[in-house]
Amino acid sequence: MKRKAAIYHFTNESKQRPKIYRDQLEALREYAESVGLDVADIYCDMSLKRSERTEFDRFLANSNQYDVLVTKDFYHIEKNTGKCLGVMQQLRDNGLQIYSIENGIFTWEDAPFDKPLRVATYTCHFGTSNEMKEVIPVRNDIFTLFTCKKTNWTVLDQYSDESLHQKDCEQIQMKELIWSYVKI
């Protein structure tokens, strides 16, 4: 019997984004089916503000009906890292696994937080130059704080890409990160 999955996504209310978020929901459904899940319900909020994400609250209230949550990435569960981990723990306690297209499957048992790993962090932000100057350093600080407080890891490098557009070809630092660690 296939495991029962719910899909969750949020987007802004921009008139330019309907096709993008619909395509994303379709990609999430295809991904879920490709890993053998039966998509039972799709929840999608039309706001970036947590206070307006009623579909996410509805999903949480009904989470005991599912085996798996499928989302684009962990950011789409919660933008704040600490809160995200809290929600993920709540879902784990409810018996749900979490799959994401970009981050893979998250399992608490396999997360090597206690291993003395040497890691690199990566973040990407799409927006104006002013936004990027504010966002990237904060994200890097969050990665550093998290690894310092919650893991036995050492951050060796931090990579980030900034772009006005969501184009993979503009992710220069991502390519550098991959190339650097392929050589090791």
C-alpha positions as CSV (number, residue, x, y, z in Angstrom):
1,M,0.0,0.0,0.0
2,K,1.3,3.4,-0.9
3,R,2.0,5.9,1.8
4,K,-0.4,8.8,2.0
5,A,1.1,12.2,1.3
6,A,0.1,15.9,1.7
7,I,1.8,18.6,-0.4
8,Y,2.4,22.0,1.1
9,H,3.6,25.2,-0.7
10,F,3.2,28.9,-0.3
11,T,3.6,31.8,-2.7
12,N,3.0,35.5,-2.9
13,E,-0.1,37.1,-4.4
14,S,1.7,38.5,-7.4
15,K,-0.2,38.5,-10.7
16,Q,3.1,37.3,-12.3
17,R,3.4,34.1,-10.2
18,P,0.3,32.0,-10.8
19,K,1.9,29.9,-13.5
20,I,5.1,29.5,-11.4
21,Y,3.3,28.3,-8.3
22,R,1.0,26.0,-10.3
23,D,4.0,24.6,-12.1
24,Q,5.7,24.1,-8.7
25,L,2.7,22.3,-7.3
26,E,2.7,20.0,-10.3
27,A,6.4,19.4,-9.9
28,L,5.8,18.5,-6.2
29,R,3.0,16.1,-7.2
30,E,5.2,14.4,-9.8
31,Y,8.1,14.1,-7.3
32,A,5.8,12.6,-4.7
33,E,4.5,10.0,-7.2
34,S,8.1,9.3,-8.4
35,V,9.1,8.2,-4.8
36,G,6.0,6.0,-4.5
37,L,3.7,8.3,-2.6
38,D,-0.1,8.7,-3.0
39,V,-0.9,12.4,-2.9
40,A,-4.1,12.8,-0.9
41,D,-4.2,16.5,-0.5
42,I,-2.5,19.7,-1.6
43,Y,-2.3,22.8,0.6
44,C,-1.2,26.1,-0.8
45,D,-1.1,29.5,0.9
46,M,-1.2,32.6,-1.2
47,S,0.8,34.8,1.2
48,L,4.3,34.9,2.5
49,K,3.2,36.2,5.9
50,R,3.0,33.4,8.5
51,S,-0.1,35.1,10.0
52,E,-1.9,34.6,6.7
53,R,-0.9,31.0,6.1
54,T,-4.2,29.4,7.0
55,E,-3.7,26.4,4.7
56,F,-0.5,25.5,6.6
57,D,-2.5,25.7,9.9
58,R,-5.2,23.5,8.3
59,F,-2.5,21.0,7.2
60,L,-1.0,20.9,10.8
61,A,-4.5,20.3,12.2
62,N,-5.0,17.3,9.8
63,S,-1.4,16.1,9.8
64,N,-2.3,12.8,11.6
65,Q,-4.1,11.7,8.4
66,Y,-0.8,11.5,6.4
67,D,2.4,9.5,6.4
68,V,4.5,12.1,4.5
69,L,4.7,15.8,3.9
70,V,6.1,16.9,0.5
71,T,7.4,20.4,0.1
72,K,9.7,22.4,-2.2
73,D,12.3,22.9,0.6
74,F,12.5,23.3,4.3
75,Y,12.1,27.1,3.9
76,H,8.5,26.4,2.7
77,I,7.8,24.7,6.1
78,E,8.9,27.7,8.1
79,K,11.2,30.7,7.2
80,N,12.8,30.8,10.7
81,T,15.3,28.0,11.2
82,G,14.5,27.4,14.8
83,K,10.8,27.4,14.3
84,C,11.2,25.1,11.2
85,L,13.0,22.5,13.3
86,G,10.2,22.8,15.9
87,V,7.5,22.1,13.3
88,M,9.6,19.3,11.8
89,Q,9.9,17.7,15.3
90,Q,6.1,18.1,15.8
91,L,5.5,16.4,12.5
92,R,8.0,13.6,13.4
93,D,6.2,13.1,16.7
94,N,2.9,12.7,14.6
95,G,4.7,10.0,12.6
96,L,5.2,12.0,9.4
97,Q,8.2,11.9,7.2
98,I,9.3,15.0,5.3
99,Y,10.3,14.9,1.7
100,S,11.4,18.0,-0.3
101,I,12.5,18.4,-3.9
102,E,15.5,20.5,-3.0
103,N,16.5,19.1,0.4
104,G,15.7,15.4,0.0
105,I,14.1,13.4,2.8
106,F,14.7,14.6,6.3
107,T,15.1,12.0,9.0
108,W,16.1,12.8,12.5
109,E,17.9,9.5,13.0
110,D,20.2,10.1,10.0
111,A,21.0,13.7,10.7
112,P,24.7,13.5,11.7
113,F,24.6,16.4,14.2
114,D,26.9,14.6,16.6
115,K,29.5,13.6,14.1
116,P,32.5,16.0,13.9
117,L,32.0,17.0,10.2
118,R,33.6,19.7,8.2
119,V,30.9,21.4,6.3
120,A,30.1,24.2,3.8
121,T,26.9,26.2,3.8
122,Y,25.1,27.6,0.8
123,T,22.3,30.0,0.4
124,C,20.7,31.8,-2.5
125,H,18.5,34.9,-2.7
126,F,16.7,36.3,-5.6
127,G,15.8,40.0,-5.4
128,T,17.2,43.5,-5.5
129,S,20.8,44.4,-4.5
130,N,19.6,46.1,-1.3
131,E,17.6,43.0,-0.2
132,M,20.6,40.7,-1.0
133,K,23.0,42.8,1.1
134,E,20.7,42.3,4.1
135,V,19.6,38.7,3.6
136,I,22.8,36.8,2.7
137,P,24.8,37.9,5.8
138,V,21.8,37.1,8.1
139,R,21.4,33.6,6.5
140,N,25.1,32.9,6.9
141,D,25.0,34.0,10.5
142,I,22.0,31.6,11.1
143,F,24.0,28.7,9.5
144,T,27.0,29.5,11.7
145,L,24.9,29.9,14.9
146,F,23.0,26.6,14.2
147,T,26.2,24.6,13.6
148,C,27.8,26.1,16.7
149,K,24.8,25.5,19.0
150,K,23.2,22.3,17.6
151,T,26.0,20.3,16.0
152,N,29.6,19.1,16.3
153,W,30.4,20.5,12.8
154,T,33.0,23.0,11.7
155,V,32.0,25.4,9.0
156,L,34.9,25.6,6.5
157,D,33.3,27.7,3.9
158,Q,30.1,29.7,3.2
159,Y,28.8,30.1,-0.3
160,S,26.0,32.3,-1.6
161,D,24.5,33.4,-4.8
162,E,22.6,36.6,-5.5
163,S,20.5,37.2,-8.5
164,L,17.6,39.3,-9.8
165,H,16.2,36.2,-11.5
166,Q,15.6,32.6,-10.6
167,K,18.0,31.1,-13.2
168,D,20.2,28.1,-12.4
169,C,22.8,29.5,-14.8
170,E,23.4,32.4,-12.4
171,Q,24.2,30.2,-9.4
172,I,28.0,30.6,-9.8
173,Q,28.8,29.9,-6.1
174,M,26.7,26.7,-6.2
175,K,28.8,25.4,-9.1
176,E,32.0,26.4,-7.2
177,L,30.8,24.6,-4.1
178,I,30.0,21.4,-6.0
179,W,33.3,21.6,-7.9
180,S,35.3,22.2,-4.8
181,Y,33.9,19.2,-3.0
182,V,33.9,16.9,-6.0
183,K,37.7,17.2,-6.0
184,I,38.1,16.1,-2.4
